[in-house]
């Protein structure tokens, strides 16, 4: 398994008290796709550099995850289909 850093912007329309549930769904999505979560950092609500879908801010979550490289495409496809995540960035960390 390789180590990756996943940064996700959660839709700001999701209430602040529901953000932990959305983060749990994200963790479950990682597990369902065959990966594992090593660390989770919730950065909170921040202003976006440019609007995404008429939204000016979002809740940022950074996770350190591990995946088999062959399973990355399926995972990213699942992230793209989920409406509660505005954007994501998955970067491979050096070994």
N, CA, C and O atoms as a CHARMM CRD file, in Angstrom:
* protein
*
  380
    1    1 UNK  N      0.84000  -1.17300   0.00000 PROA 1      0.00000
    2    1 UNK  CA     0.00000   0.00000   0.00000 PROA 1      0.00000
    3    1 UNK  C      0.89000   1.24200   0.00000 PROA 1      0.00000
    4    1 UNK  O      1.95900   1.27000   0.60900 PROA 1      0.00000
    5    2 UNK  N      0.41100   2.26000  -0.70100 PROA 2      0.00000
    6    2 UNK  CA     1.14000   3.52500  -0.76200 PROA 2      0.00000
    7    2 UNK  C      0.41200   4.58700   0.04600 PROA 2      0.00000
    8    2 UNK  O     -0.80500   4.52800   0.22400 PROA 2      0.00000
    9    3 UNK  N      1.16600   5.54800   0.52800 PROA 3      0.00000
   10    3 UNK  CA     0.60600   6.63100   1.33500 PROA 3      0.00000
   11    3 UNK  C      0.22800   7.81100   0.45200 PROA 3      0.00000
   12    3 UNK  O      0.95200   8.17900  -0.47400 PROA 3      0.00000
   13    4 UNK  N     -0.93100   8.39800   0.76500 PROA 4      0.00000
   14    4 UNK  CA    -1.44700   9.54100   0.03000 PROA 4      0.00000
   15    4 UNK  C     -1.97000  10.57900   1.01200 PROA 4      0.00000
   16    4 UNK  O     -2.28400  10.27500   2.16200 PROA 4      0.00000
   17    5 UNK  N     -2.05300  11.81100   0.52600 PROA 5      0.00000
   18    5 UNK  CA    -2.68600  12.88400   1.27500 PROA 5      0.00000
   19    5 UNK  C     -3.92600  13.30100   0.50300 PROA 5      0.00000
   20    5 UNK  O     -3.84500  13.65800  -0.67200 PROA 5      0.00000
   21    6 UNK  N     -5.06300  13.25600   1.16200 PROA 6      0.00000
   22    6 UNK  CA    -6.34500  13.58300   0.54300 PROA 6      0.00000
   23    6 UNK  C     -6.89100  14.85200   1.18700 PROA 6      0.00000
   24    6 UNK  O     -7.08900  14.90400   2.40100 PROA 6      0.00000
   25    7 UNK  N     -7.13100  15.86500   0.37700 PROA 7      0.00000
   26    7 UNK  CA    -7.76200  17.09500   0.84500 PROA 7      0.00000
   27    7 UNK  C     -9.11500  17.20000   0.16300 PROA 7      0.00000
   28    7 UNK  O     -9.21900  17.08800  -1.05800 PROA 7      0.00000
   29    8 UNK  N    -10.15100  17.41600   0.96500 PROA 8      0.00000
   30    8 UNK  CA   -11.52600  17.47300   0.45400 PROA 8      0.00000
   31    8 UNK  C    -12.17700  18.76100   0.94300 PROA 8      0.00000
   32    8 UNK  O    -11.99400  19.16900   2.08900 PROA 8      0.00000
   33    9 UNK  N    -12.94100  19.39500   0.05400 PROA 9      0.00000
   34    9 UNK  CA   -13.74300  20.56100   0.43600 PROA 9      0.00000
   35    9 UNK  C    -15.18900  20.09800   0.52200 PROA 9      0.00000
   36    9 UNK  O    -15.78100  19.67700  -0.47100 PROA 9      0.00000
   37   10 UNK  N    -15.74500  20.18000   1.71800 PROA 10     0.00000
   38   10 UNK  CA   -17.13000  19.76200   1.96200 PROA 10     0.00000
   39   10 UNK  C    -18.04900  20.94900   1.70900 PROA 10     0.00000
   40   10 UNK  O    -17.72500  22.08600   2.05400 PROA 10     0.00000
   41   11 UNK  N    -19.19000  20.67400   1.10900 PROA 11     0.00000
   42   11 UNK  CA   -20.19600  21.67800   0.78100 PROA 11     0.00000
   43   11 UNK  C    -20.53800  22.52400   2.02000 PROA 11     0.00000
   44   11 UNK  O    -20.84700  21.96300   3.07100 PROA 11     0.00000
   45   12 UNK  N    -20.49000  23.86500   1.91700 PROA 12     0.00000
   46   12 UNK  CA   -20.80300  24.70700   3.07400 PROA 12     0.00000
   47   12 UNK  C    -22.28400  24.70400   3.43900 PROA 12     0.00000
   48   12 UNK  O    -22.64700  25.16700   4.52000 PROA 12     0.00000
   49   13 UNK  N    -23.14600  24.19300   2.56200 PROA 13     0.00000
   50   13 UNK  CA   -24.57000  24.10900   2.87700 PROA 13     0.00000
   51   13 UNK  C    -24.85700  23.04000   3.92600 PROA 13     0.00000
   52   13 UNK  O    -25.93800  23.02300   4.51600 PROA 13     0.00000
   53   14 UNK  N    -23.90300  22.15700   4.15900 PROA 14     0.00000
   54   14 UNK  CA   -24.06100  21.14100   5.21000 PROA 14     0.00000
   55   14 UNK  C    -23.85200  21.82800   6.55400 PROA 14     0.00000
   56   14 UNK  O    -22.85100  22.51500   6.75900 PROA 14     0.00000
   57   15 UNK  N    -24.79300  21.64200   7.46200 PROA 15     0.00000
   58   15 UNK  CA   -24.73500  22.29900   8.76500 PROA 15     0.00000
   59   15 UNK  C    -23.46500  21.88100   9.52400 PROA 15     0.00000
   60   15 UNK  O    -22.98100  20.75800   9.37900 PROA 15     0.00000
   61   16 UNK  N    -22.94600  22.79400  10.32200 PROA 16     0.00000
   62   16 UNK  CA   -21.71000  22.55700  11.07600 PROA 16     0.00000
   63   16 UNK  C    -21.79800  21.30300  11.94300 PROA 16     0.00000
   64   16 UNK  O    -20.81100  20.58200  12.08900 PROA 16     0.00000
   65   17 UNK  N    -22.96500  21.03900  12.51500 PROA 17     0.00000
   66   17 UNK  CA   -23.11000  19.84800  13.36800 PROA 17     0.00000
   67   17 UNK  C    -23.16900  18.55300  12.55400 PROA 17     0.00000
   68   17 UNK  O    -23.00400  17.46900  13.11300 PROA 17     0.00000
   69   18 UNK  N    -23.39900  18.65000  11.24700 PROA 18     0.00000
   70   18 UNK  CA   -23.44600  17.46700  10.38700 PROA 18     0.00000
   71   18 UNK  C    -22.11000  17.17300   9.70200 PROA 18     0.00000
   72   18 UNK  O    -21.97100  16.14200   9.04400 PROA 18     0.00000
   73   19 UNK  N    -21.13300  18.05900   9.84700 PROA 19     0.00000
   74   19 UNK  CA   -19.82700  17.85700   9.22200 PROA 19     0.00000
   75   19 UNK  C    -19.13600  16.59000   9.73500 PROA 19     0.00000
   76   19 UNK  O    -18.56900  15.85300   8.92800 PROA 19     0.00000
   77   20 UNK  N    -19.15900  16.30200  11.05500 PROA 20     0.00000
   78   20 UNK  CA   -18.53900  15.04000  11.50600 PROA 20     0.00000
   79   20 UNK  C    -19.14000  13.79200  10.84000 PROA 20     0.00000
   80   20 UNK  O    -18.41400  12.84300  10.54200 PROA 20     0.00000
   81   21 UNK  N    -20.45500  13.78700  10.60800 PROA 21     0.00000
   82   21 UNK  CA   -21.09400  12.66000   9.91900 PROA 21     0.00000
   83   21 UNK  C    -20.59300  12.56200   8.48200 PROA 21     0.00000
   84   21 UNK  O    -20.36800  11.46300   7.97500 PROA 21     0.00000
   85   22 UNK  N    -20.41900  13.69800   7.83000 PROA 22     0.00000
   86   22 UNK  CA   -19.91800  13.71100   6.45900 PROA 22     0.00000
   87   22 UNK  C    -18.48600  13.20800   6.41800 PROA 22     0.00000
   88   22 UNK  O    -18.09900  12.51300   5.47900 PROA 22     0.00000
   89   23 UNK  N    -17.68900  13.55400   7.43700 PROA 23     0.00000
   90   23 UNK  CA   -16.31600  13.05500   7.51900 PROA 23     0.00000
   91   23 UNK  C    -16.30400  11.53700   7.74800 PROA 23     0.00000
   92   23 UNK  O    -15.44400  10.83400   7.21900 PROA 23     0.00000
   93   24 UNK  N    -17.26100  11.03900   8.53900 PROA 24     0.00000
   94   24 UNK  CA   -17.37300   9.58500   8.74100 PROA 24     0.00000
   95   24 UNK  C    -17.73500   8.88000   7.44000 PROA 24     0.00000
   96   24 UNK  O    -17.23100   7.79300   7.15800 PROA 24     0.00000
   97   25 UNK  N    -18.61200   9.50200   6.64300 PROA 25     0.00000
   98   25 UNK  CA   -18.95900   8.93400   5.33300 PROA 25     0.00000
   99   25 UNK  C    -17.73000   8.86600   4.43600 PROA 25     0.00000
  100   25 UNK  O    -17.54700   7.90200   3.69200 PROA 25     0.00000
  101   26 UNK  N    -16.88900   9.89600   4.51300 PROA 26     0.00000
  102   26 UNK  CA   -15.66100   9.92500   3.72900 PROA 26     0.00000
  103   26 UNK  C    -14.71400   8.80800   4.17500 PROA 26     0.00000
  104   26 UNK  O    -14.10600   8.13600   3.34200 PROA 26     0.00000
  105   27 UNK  N    -14.59200   8.61600   5.47600 PROA 27     0.00000
  106   27 UNK  CA   -13.76200   7.52800   6.01100 PROA 27     0.00000
  107   27 UNK  C    -14.30300   6.17400   5.57100 PROA 27     0.00000
  108   27 UNK  O    -13.53400   5.28100   5.21800 PROA 27     0.00000
  109   28 UNK  N    -15.62400   6.01900   5.59200 PROA 28     0.00000
  110   28 UNK  CA   -16.24300   4.76800   5.15000 PROA 28     0.00000
  111   28 UNK  C    -16.02000   4.53700   3.66600 PROA 28     0.00000
  112   28 UNK  O    -15.84000   3.39800   3.23500 PROA 28     0.00000
  113   29 UNK  N    -16.03000   5.61100   2.87700 PROA 29     0.00000
  114   29 UNK  CA   -15.78600   5.50600   1.43600 PROA 29     0.00000
  115   29 UNK  C    -14.35400   5.04700   1.17000 PROA 29     0.00000
  116   29 UNK  O    -14.11000   4.25300   0.26100 PROA 29     0.00000
  117   30 UNK  N    -13.41700   5.54600   1.96100 PROA 30     0.00000
  118   30 UNK  CA   -12.02000   5.09800   1.83400 PROA 30     0.00000
  119   30 UNK  C    -11.92600   3.60700   2.14000 PROA 30     0.00000
  120   30 UNK  O    -11.28900   2.85800   1.39900 PROA 30     0.00000
  121   31 UNK  N    -12.56000   3.17700   3.23100 PROA 31     0.00000
  122   31 UNK  CA   -12.52200   1.76600   3.62000 PROA 31     0.00000
  123   31 UNK  C    -13.21300   0.88100   2.58500 PROA 31     0.00000
  124   31 UNK  O    -12.72800  -0.20400   2.26400 PROA 31     0.00000
  125   32 UNK  N    -14.34000   1.34900   2.06800 PROA 32     0.00000
  126   32 UNK  CA   -15.08200   0.58100   1.06400 PROA 32     0.00000
  127   32 UNK  C    -14.26800   0.40000  -0.22000 PROA 32     0.00000
  128   32 UNK  O    -14.39300  -0.60700  -0.91700 PROA 32     0.00000
  129   33 UNK  N    -13.43700   1.39400  -0.51200 PROA 33     0.00000
  130   33 UNK  CA   -12.60600   1.34100  -1.71700 PROA 33     0.00000
  131   33 UNK  C    -11.30600   0.57600  -1.50100 PROA 33     0.00000
  132   33 UNK  O    -10.47200   0.50600  -2.40300 PROA 33     0.00000
  133   34 UNK  N    -11.12600   0.00500  -0.32200 PROA 34     0.00000
  134   34 UNK  CA    -9.94300  -0.81400  -0.06300 PROA 34     0.00000
  135   34 UNK  C     -8.77300  -0.07000   0.53700 PROA 34     0.00000
  136   34 UNK  O     -7.64700  -0.56700   0.51000 PROA 34     0.00000
  137   35 UNK  N     -9.01500   1.11000   1.07700 PROA 35     0.00000
  138   35 UNK  CA    -7.93800   1.89700   1.65800 PROA 35     0.00000
  139   35 UNK  C     -8.04300   1.95800   3.17200 PROA 35     0.00000
  140   35 UNK  O     -8.93800   1.37000   3.78000 PROA 35     0.00000
  141   36 UNK  N     -7.11400   2.67900   3.75500 PROA 36     0.00000
  142   36 UNK  CA    -7.11100   2.87000   5.19800 PROA 36     0.00000
  143   36 UNK  C     -6.80100   4.31800   5.52700 PROA 36     0.00000
  144   36 UNK  O     -6.07800   4.98900   4.79100 PROA 36     0.00000
  145   37 UNK  N     -7.35400   4.80200   6.64300 PROA 37     0.00000
  146   37 UNK  CA    -7.13600   6.17800   7.08300 PROA 37     0.00000
  147   37 UNK  C     -6.15100   6.16800   8.24000 PROA 37     0.00000
  148   37 UNK  O     -6.34400   5.45000   9.22200 PROA 37     0.00000
  149   38 UNK  N     -5.08700   6.97200   8.12200 PROA 38     0.00000
  150   38 UNK  CA    -4.08400   7.06000   9.17700 PROA 38     0.00000
  151   38 UNK  C     -4.25500   8.29600  10.04900 PROA 38     0.00000
  152   38 UNK  O     -3.93300   8.26900  11.23700 PROA 38     0.00000
  153   39 UNK  N     -4.75900   9.37800   9.46600 PROA 39     0.00000
  154   39 UNK  CA    -4.86000  10.64600  10.19600 PROA 39     0.00000
  155   39 UNK  C     -5.94100  11.50300   9.55900 PROA 39     0.00000
  156   39 UNK  O     -6.10600  11.49700   8.33900 PROA 39     0.00000
  157   40 UNK  N     -6.69100  12.25200  10.39600 PROA 40     0.00000
  158   40 UNK  CA    -7.72400  13.16600   9.90100 PROA 40     0.00000
  159   40 UNK  C     -7.52800  14.52300  10.56900 PROA 40     0.00000
  160   40 UNK  O     -7.40600  14.60800  11.79100 PROA 40     0.00000
  161   41 UNK  N     -7.49800  15.57600   9.77000 PROA 41     0.00000
  162   41 UNK  CA    -7.41500  16.94700  10.28000 PROA 41     0.00000
  163   41 UNK  C     -8.55300  17.75500   9.66800 PROA 41     0.00000
  164   41 UNK  O     -8.63600  17.90700   8.45000 PROA 41     0.00000
  165   42 UNK  N     -9.43000  18.27300  10.53000 PROA 42     0.00000
  166   42 UNK  CA   -10.52100  19.13600  10.06700 PROA 42     0.00000
  167   42 UNK  C    -10.05000  20.57000  10.21500 PROA 42     0.00000
  168   42 UNK  O     -9.86200  21.05100  11.33200 PROA 42     0.00000
  169   43 UNK  N     -9.85900  21.25600   9.09800 PROA 43     0.00000
  170   43 UNK  CA    -9.36300  22.62900   9.11100 PROA 43     0.00000
  171   43 UNK  C    -10.47800  23.63700   9.33300 PROA 43     0.00000
  172   43 UNK  O    -10.20500  24.80200   9.62500 PROA 43     0.00000
  173   44 UNK  N    -11.71000  23.21600   9.20300 PROA 44     0.00000
  174   44 UNK  CA   -12.84000  24.12000   9.41500 PROA 44     0.00000
  175   44 UNK  C    -13.26900  24.83600   8.15000 PROA 44     0.00000
  176   44 UNK  O    -12.79900  24.54200   7.05100 PROA 44     0.00000
  177   45 UNK  N    -14.17100  25.77900   8.33400 PROA 45     0.00000
  178   45 UNK  CA   -14.73100  26.53700   7.21600 PROA 45     0.00000
  179   45 UNK  C    -13.76000  27.64400   6.82800 PROA 45     0.00000
  180   45 UNK  O    -13.29500  28.41600   7.66700 PROA 45     0.00000
  181   46 UNK  N    -13.47000  27.70000   5.52900 PROA 46     0.00000
  182   46 UNK  CA   -12.54400  28.70600   5.00200 PROA 46     0.00000
  183   46 UNK  C    -13.09200  29.27700   3.70000 PROA 46     0.00000
  184   46 UNK  O    -13.88700  28.65200   2.99900 PROA 46     0.00000
  185   47 UNK  N    -12.64000  30.47300   3.41300 PROA 47     0.00000
  186   47 UNK  CA   -13.03600  31.13200   2.16900 PROA 47     0.00000
  187   47 UNK  C    -12.29100  30.48800   1.00700 PROA 47     0.00000
  188   47 UNK  O    -11.09700  30.20600   1.10900 PROA 47     0.00000
  189   48 UNK  N    -12.99500  30.25600  -0.09500 PROA 48     0.00000
  190   48 UNK  CA   -12.38700  29.67800  -1.28800 PROA 48     0.00000
  191   48 UNK  C    -11.69500  30.77000  -2.09800 PROA 48     0.00000
  192   48 UNK  O    -12.11000  31.92800  -2.06800 PROA 48     0.00000
  193   49 UNK  N    -10.65400  30.40400  -2.81000 PROA 49     0.00000
  194   49 UNK  CA    -9.94300  31.35100  -3.66100 PROA 49     0.00000
  195   49 UNK  C    -10.83200  31.82000  -4.80300 PROA 49     0.00000
  196   49 UNK  O    -10.79500  32.98700  -5.19100 PROA 49     0.00000
  197   50 UNK  N    -11.62400  30.91100  -5.33500 PROA 50     0.00000
  198   50 UNK  CA   -12.57800  31.24600  -6.39500 PROA 50     0.00000
  199   50 UNK  C    -13.85400  30.46200  -6.12400 PROA 50     0.00000
  200   50 UNK  O    -13.80000  29.39100  -5.52000 PROA 50     0.00000
  201   51 UNK  N    -15.01200  30.98100  -6.56300 PROA 51     0.00000
  202   51 UNK  CA   -16.27800  30.28800  -6.29600 PROA 51     0.00000
  203   51 UNK  C    -16.34800  28.92500  -6.99600 PROA 51     0.00000
  204   51 UNK  O    -15.89400  28.75800  -8.12800 PROA 51     0.00000
  205   52 UNK  N    -16.92000  27.98200  -6.29800 PROA 52     0.00000
  206   52 UNK  CA   -17.17800  26.65800  -6.86600 PROA 52     0.00000
  207   52 UNK  C    -18.68500  26.44800  -6.78100 PROA 52     0.00000
  208   52 UNK  O    -19.24000  26.30700  -5.69100 PROA 52     0.00000
  209   53 UNK  N    -19.33600  26.43000  -7.93000 PROA 53     0.00000
  210   53 UNK  CA   -20.79600  26.23900  -7.94100 PROA 53     0.00000
  211   53 UNK  C    -21.53100  27.30000  -7.13900 PROA 53     0.00000
  212   53 UNK  O    -22.45200  26.97200  -6.39200 PROA 53     0.00000
  213   54 UNK  N    -21.14400  28.56800  -7.27600 PROA 54     0.00000
  214   54 UNK  CA   -21.75100  29.70100  -6.58600 PROA 54     0.00000
  215   54 UNK  C    -21.55900  29.64800  -5.07300 PROA 54     0.00000
  216   54 UNK  O    -22.32100  30.27100  -4.33400 PROA 54     0.00000
  217   55 UNK  N    -20.56900  28.92400  -4.61000 PROA 55     0.00000
  218   55 UNK  CA   -20.26100  28.86400  -3.18000 PROA 55     0.00000
  219   55 UNK  C    -18.91900  29.54900  -2.94500 PROA 55     0.00000
  220   55 UNK  O    -17.95600  29.30500  -3.67200 PROA 55     0.00000
  221   56 UNK  N    -18.85900  30.39900  -1.93700 PROA 56     0.00000
  222   56 UNK  CA   -17.65200  31.16400  -1.66300 PROA 56     0.00000
  223   56 UNK  C    -16.79100  30.59700  -0.55800 PROA 56     0.00000
  224   56 UNK  O    -15.67000  31.06200  -0.34500 PROA 56     0.00000
  225   57 UNK  N    -17.29600  29.59700   0.15300 PROA 57     0.00000
  226   57 UNK  CA   -16.51200  28.97200   1.21900 PROA 57     0.00000
  227   57 UNK  C    -16.82500  27.48800   1.30000 PROA 57     0.00000
  228   57 UNK  O    -17.75900  27.00600   0.65800 PROA 57     0.00000
  229   58 UNK  N    -16.04100  26.76700   2.09100 PROA 58     0.00000
  230   58 UNK  CA   -16.23700  25.33100   2.25300 PROA 58     0.00000
  231   58 UNK  C    -15.51400  24.83600   3.48400 PROA 58     0.00000
  232   58 UNK  O    -14.64300  25.52400   4.01600 PROA 58     0.00000
  233   59 UNK  N    -15.86300  23.66400   3.93500 PROA 59     0.00000
  234   59 UNK  CA   -15.20800  23.01100   5.06600 PROA 59     0.00000
  235   59 UNK  C    -14.08600  22.13000   4.54000 PROA 59     0.00000
  236   59 UNK  O    -14.32400  21.21600   3.75100 PROA 59     0.00000
  237   60 UNK  N    -12.87300  22.40500   4.97700 PROA 60     0.00000
  238   60 UNK  CA   -11.70700  21.66100   4.51000 PROA 60     0.00000
  239   60 UNK  C    -11.39000  20.50800   5.45600 PROA 60     0.00000
  240   60 UNK  O    -11.41700  20.65500   6.67800 PROA 60     0.00000
  241   61 UNK  N    -11.09100  19.35700   4.85800 PROA 61     0.00000
  242   61 UNK  CA   -10.66100  18.17900   5.61800 PROA 61     0.00000
  243   61 UNK  C     -9.43000  17.61300   4.92100 PROA 61     0.00000
  244   61 UNK  O     -9.43800  17.40200   3.70800 PROA 61     0.00000
  245   62 UNK  N     -8.37200  17.36800   5.69400 PROA 62     0.00000
  246   62 UNK  CA    -7.16800  16.75000   5.15400 PROA 62     0.00000
  247   62 UNK  C     -6.98700  15.40000   5.84100 PROA 62     0.00000
  248   62 UNK  O     -7.06500  15.29400   7.06500 PROA 62     0.00000
  249   63 UNK  N     -6.74600  14.37700   5.03100 PROA 63     0.00000
  250   63 UNK  CA    -6.58200  13.02000   5.56500 PROA 63     0.00000
  251   63 UNK  C     -5.30500  12.40900   5.01000 PROA 63     0.00000
  252   63 UNK  O     -4.93900  12.64700   3.85900 PROA 63     0.00000
  253   64 UNK  N     -4.64300  11.63000   5.82500 PROA 64     0.00000
  254   64 UNK  CA    -3.53100  10.80300   5.35100 PROA 64     0.00000
  255   64 UNK  C     -4.12200   9.40600   5.20500 PROA 64     0.00000
  256   64 UNK  O     -4.58900   8.81200   6.17700 PROA 64     0.00000
  257   65 UNK  N     -4.09400   8.89200   3.98000 PROA 65     0.00000
  258   65 UNK  CA    -4.70000   7.60400   3.67600 PROA 65     0.00000
  259   65 UNK  C     -3.68400   6.71200   2.98300 PROA 65     0.00000
  260   65 UNK  O     -2.63600   7.17000   2.52800 PROA 65     0.00000
  261   66 UNK  N     -4.01700   5.42700   2.91200 PROA 66     0.00000
  262   66 UNK  CA    -3.17700   4.49200   2.16000 PROA 66     0.00000
  263   66 UNK  C     -4.07200   3.66100   1.25400 PROA 66     0.00000
  264   66 UNK  O     -5.16400   3.24000   1.63800 PROA 66     0.00000
  265   67 UNK  N     -3.57800   3.43800   0.03800 PROA 67     0.00000
  266   67 UNK  CA    -4.31200   2.70500  -0.98700 PROA 67     0.00000
  267   67 UNK  C     -3.35200   1.85400  -1.79900 PROA 67     0.00000
  268   67 UNK  O     -2.15700   2.13500  -1.88400 PROA 67     0.00000
  269   68 UNK  N     -3.90100   0.82000  -2.38700 PROA 68     0.00000
  270   68 UNK  CA    -3.21400   0.13100  -3.47200 PROA 68     0.00000
  271   68 UNK  C     -3.40700   1.01600  -4.70300 PROA 68     0.00000
  272   68 UNK  O     -4.51700   1.49700  -4.93400 PROA 68     0.00000
  273   69 UNK  N     -2.37000   1.24300  -5.49300 PROA 69     0.00000
  274   69 UNK  CA    -2.50000   2.14600  -6.64800 PROA 69     0.00000
  275   69 UNK  C     -3.62000   1.76900  -7.61600 PROA 69     0.00000
  276   69 UNK  O     -4.20900   2.65100  -8.24000 PROA 69     0.00000
  277   70 UNK  N     -3.92000   0.49900  -7.75100 PROA 70     0.00000
  278   70 UNK  CA    -4.96000   0.06000  -8.68600 PROA 70     0.00000
  279   70 UNK  C     -6.36300   0.48200  -8.23800 PROA 70     0.00000
  280   70 UNK  O     -7.28300   0.50200  -9.05500 PROA 70     0.00000
  281   71 UNK  N     -6.54200   0.81400  -6.97000 PROA 71     0.00000
  282   71 UNK  CA    -7.86800   1.14800  -6.44600 PROA 71     0.00000
  283   71 UNK  C     -8.14400   2.64700  -6.40700 PROA 71     0.00000
  284   71 UNK  O     -9.24200   3.06300  -6.03800 PROA 71     0.00000
  285   72 UNK  N     -7.17100   3.45400  -6.78000 PROA 72     0.00000
  286   72 UNK  CA    -7.32500   4.90700  -6.72800 PROA 72     0.00000
  287   72 UNK  C     -8.40900   5.40100  -7.67700 PROA 72     0.00000
  288   72 UNK  O     -9.22000   6.24600  -7.29600 PROA 72     0.00000
  289   73 UNK  N     -8.43800   4.89900  -8.88700 PROA 73     0.00000
  290   73 UNK  CA    -9.41100   5.37000  -9.88500 PROA 73     0.00000
  291   73 UNK  C    -10.84200   5.14100  -9.40500 PROA 73     0.00000
  292   73 UNK  O    -11.68800   6.02300  -9.55700 PROA 73     0.00000
  293   74 UNK  N    -11.12500   3.98100  -8.83300 PROA 74     0.00000
  294   74 UNK  CA   -12.47100   3.68700  -8.33300 PROA 74     0.00000
  295   74 UNK  C    -12.83200   4.63800  -7.19400 PROA 74     0.00000
  296   74 UNK  O    -13.95700   5.13400  -7.12900 PROA 74     0.00000
  297   75 UNK  N    -11.88400   4.89300  -6.30100 PROA 75     0.00000
  298   75 UNK  CA   -12.12300   5.78800  -5.17500 PROA 75     0.00000
  299   75 UNK  C    -12.41900   7.20800  -5.65300 PROA 75     0.00000
  300   75 UNK  O    -13.38200   7.82800  -5.20200 PROA 75     0.00000
  301   76 UNK  N    -11.59700   7.72200  -6.56300 PROA 76     0.00000
  302   76 UNK  CA   -11.81700   9.07600  -7.05400 PROA 76     0.00000
  303   76 UNK  C    -13.13400   9.19800  -7.82200 PROA 76     0.00000
  304   76 UNK  O    -13.79100  10.23900  -7.77600 PROA 76     0.00000
  305   77 UNK  N    -13.50900   8.15300  -8.51200 PROA 77     0.00000
  306   77 UNK  CA   -14.79500   8.14100  -9.19700 PROA 77     0.00000
  307   77 UNK  C    -15.94200   8.25300  -8.19400 PROA 77     0.00000
  308   77 UNK  O    -16.90700   8.98000  -8.42900 PROA 77     0.00000
  309   78 UNK  N    -15.83700   7.54000  -7.08700 PROA 78     0.00000
  310   78 UNK  CA   -16.85500   7.61300  -6.03400 PROA 78     0.00000
  311   78 UNK  C    -16.91700   9.00500  -5.42300 PROA 78     0.00000
  312   78 UNK  O    -18.00200   9.50800  -5.13300 PROA 78     0.00000
  313   79 UNK  N    -15.75800   9.63100  -5.22500 PROA 79     0.00000
  314   79 UNK  CA   -15.72800  10.99500  -4.67800 PROA 79     0.00000
  315   79 UNK  C    -16.39300  11.98300  -5.62600 PROA 79     0.00000
  316   79 UNK  O    -17.09900  12.88900  -5.18300 PROA 79     0.00000
  317   80 UNK  N    -16.17400  11.81700  -6.91600 PROA 80     0.00000
  318   80 UNK  CA   -16.76800  12.71800  -7.89400 PROA 80     0.00000
  319   80 UNK  C    -18.28800  12.60400  -7.92300 PROA 80     0.00000
  320   80 UNK  O    -18.97200  13.58300  -8.22200 PROA 80     0.00000
  321   81 UNK  N    -18.82200  11.43800  -7.62100 PROA 81     0.00000
  322   81 UNK  CA   -20.26700  11.22500  -7.64800 PROA 81     0.00000
  323   81 UNK  C    -20.96900  11.75800  -6.39600 PROA 81     0.00000
  324   81 UNK  O    -22.15700  12.07800  -6.44200 PROA 81     0.00000
  325   82 UNK  N    -20.24800  11.85300  -5.29200 PROA 82     0.00000
  326   82 UNK  CA   -20.84800  12.31100  -4.03400 PROA 82     0.00000
  327   82 UNK  C    -21.07300  13.82000  -4.08900 PROA 82     0.00000
  328   82 UNK  O    -20.14400  14.57600  -4.37100 PROA 82     0.00000
  329   83 UNK  N    -22.28400  14.25400  -3.82500 PROA 83     0.00000
  330   83 UNK  CA   -22.64000  15.66100  -3.93900 PROA 83     0.00000
  331   83 UNK  C    -22.14000  16.50300  -2.77700 PROA 83     0.00000
  332   83 UNK  O    -22.01000  17.71800  -2.92600 PROA 83     0.00000
  333   84 UNK  N    -21.85300  15.90300  -1.62400 PROA 84     0.00000
  334   84 UNK  CA   -21.44200  16.70600  -0.47000 PROA 84     0.00000
  335   84 UNK  C    -19.99300  17.17800  -0.53900 PROA 84     0.00000
  336   84 UNK  O    -19.57200  17.99700   0.27700 PROA 84     0.00000
  337   85 UNK  N    -19.22400  16.67100  -1.50400 PROA 85     0.00000
  338   85 UNK  CA   -17.82700  17.07500  -1.65100 PROA 85     0.00000
  339   85 UNK  C    -17.69200  17.94200  -2.90700 PROA 85     0.00000
  340   85 UNK  O    -17.95600  17.49000  -4.02200 PROA 85     0.00000
  341   86 UNK  N    -17.27400  19.20400  -2.70100 PROA 86     0.00000
  342   86 UNK  CA   -17.14100  20.12200  -3.83400 PROA 86     0.00000
  343   86 UNK  C    -15.92700  19.78900  -4.68400 PROA 86     0.00000
  344   86 UNK  O    -16.02800  19.69700  -5.90800 PROA 86     0.00000
  345   87 UNK  N    -14.77300  19.60600  -4.04000 PROA 87     0.00000
  346   87 UNK  CA   -13.52100  19.29800  -4.72800 PROA 87     0.00000
  347   87 UNK  C    -12.68300  18.37900  -3.86100 PROA 87     0.00000
  348   87 UNK  O    -12.86500  18.29900  -2.64600 PROA 87     0.00000
  349   88 UNK  N    -11.75700  17.68700  -4.51700 PROA 88     0.00000
  350   88 UNK  CA   -10.79400  16.87900  -3.76000 PROA 88     0.00000
  351   88 UNK  C     -9.46100  16.89400  -4.48700 PROA 88     0.00000
  352   88 UNK  O     -9.38400  17.13400  -5.69100 PROA 88     0.00000
  353   89 UNK  N     -8.42000  16.63200  -3.71900 PROA 89     0.00000
  354   89 UNK  CA    -7.07600  16.53800  -4.26300 PROA 89     0.00000
  355   89 UNK  C     -6.38600  15.36600  -3.56800 PROA 89     0.00000
  356   89 UNK  O     -6.25600  15.35400  -2.34400 PROA 89     0.00000
  357   90 UNK  N     -5.95000  14.39200  -4.34400 PROA 90     0.00000
  358   90 UNK  CA    -5.26300  13.21400  -3.82200 PROA 90     0.00000
  359   90 UNK  C     -3.83400  13.23900  -4.34000 PROA 90     0.00000
  360   90 UNK  O     -3.59800  13.19200  -5.54700 PROA 90     0.00000
  361   91 UNK  N     -2.88100  13.31400  -3.41200 PROA 91     0.00000
  362   91 UNK  CA    -1.47000  13.42800  -3.77400 PROA 91     0.00000
  363   91 UNK  C     -0.69800  12.28500  -3.12100 PROA 91     0.00000
  364   91 UNK  O     -0.86300  12.01200  -1.93100 PROA 91     0.00000
  365   92 UNK  N      0.14700  11.62000  -3.91300 PROA 92     0.00000
  366   92 UNK  CA     0.97200  10.54100  -3.38600 PROA 92     0.00000
  367   92 UNK  C      2.12300  11.14600  -2.59800 PROA 92     0.00000
  368   92 UNK  O      2.78600  12.07700  -3.05600 PROA 92     0.00000
  369   93 UNK  N      2.35100  10.60700  -1.41100 PROA 93     0.00000
  370   93 UNK  CA     3.46100  11.05500  -0.57400 PROA 93     0.00000
  371   93 UNK  C      4.70100  10.25000  -0.89800 PROA 93     0.00000
  372   93 UNK  O      4.60400   9.09300  -1.30700 PROA 93     0.00000
  373   94 UNK  N      5.85400  10.84600  -0.72200 PROA 94     0.00000
  374   94 UNK  CA     7.11500  10.13900  -0.98200 PROA 94     0.00000
  375   94 UNK  C      7.28700   8.96200  -0.06500 PROA 94     0.00000
  376   94 UNK  O      6.87700   9.00200   1.09500 PROA 94     0.00000
  377   95 UNK  N      7.89400   7.90400  -0.58100 PROA 95     0.00000
  378   95 UNK  CA     8.07700   6.67600   0.21100 PROA 95     0.00000
  379   95 UNK  C      9.30500   6.73000   1.05500 PROA 95     0.00000
  380   95 UNK  O      9.60000   5.77800   1.77800 PROA 95     0.00000
